[in-house]
């Protein structure tokens, strides 16, 4: 459940970051535009890291099942 909450927060950060970036572009505010890009990029990095962690867990479970079957 905590992972779902973290993923939801990451999605929120991405949307907020994109909004800040768009506002910065519209208002010709480079600082706000860069802040938004950074926030959006950070959310993307977190999402990819969580996906990688999930892939590793799934791979470990697959290997664990294979060794468990061989032991019987």
N, C-alpha and C positions, 0 to 999 in steps of 0.2 A: 504494500500500500504506500509505503514511503517513497518507493521508486516512482509510482504514478504521480504523487504530489510533486516530486522533484522535476519530472518531465513536464508537468503542467506549468511549473514556475519557469522552466527553460523556454517553453513556448510563449509564455507571457513576456519574458524578457526579450525574445526575438521580435515580437509584435511591437512592443514599446520602443525598442531600438530602431526598428524600421520607421516608426512614426516620428521619432526624434530626428532621424536622418532626413526624412521628407520635409519636416518643419524647417530644419537647418538649411536645406536647399532652397525652399520657398522664401525664407526670410533672409537669405544670403548670410547666414550665421554659420561660418565654418566650424566654430567650436562645437555647436550643437550637432552639426552634421557628423563630425568625427566622433563625438560622444555616442551618437546613435549607431554608427558603424561598429564601434568597439563593443557596444552592448549586444548588438545582433551577432557579431562574430563570436563573442564569448558564449552566447547561447548555442550557437552551432557547434563549437568545440565541446561543450558539455554534452550535447546530444550525441555526438560521435563517440565520445568517451564512454557514455552509458551503453551505447550500442555495442561497442567493442567489449565492454565488461559482460554484457549479456551473451555475446558470441563465445567468449572464453568459458563462461559458466556452462553453456550448452555443450561445448566441446568436451569439457571436463566430465560432464555427466555421461556423455557418449562413451568416452574412454573407460570410465568407472564401470559402466554396464558391461562393456566388452570384457574387462578383466574379471568381473563378478561371474559372468557366464562361463569363462574358461576355468574358474576355480571349482566349478561343480562337476 
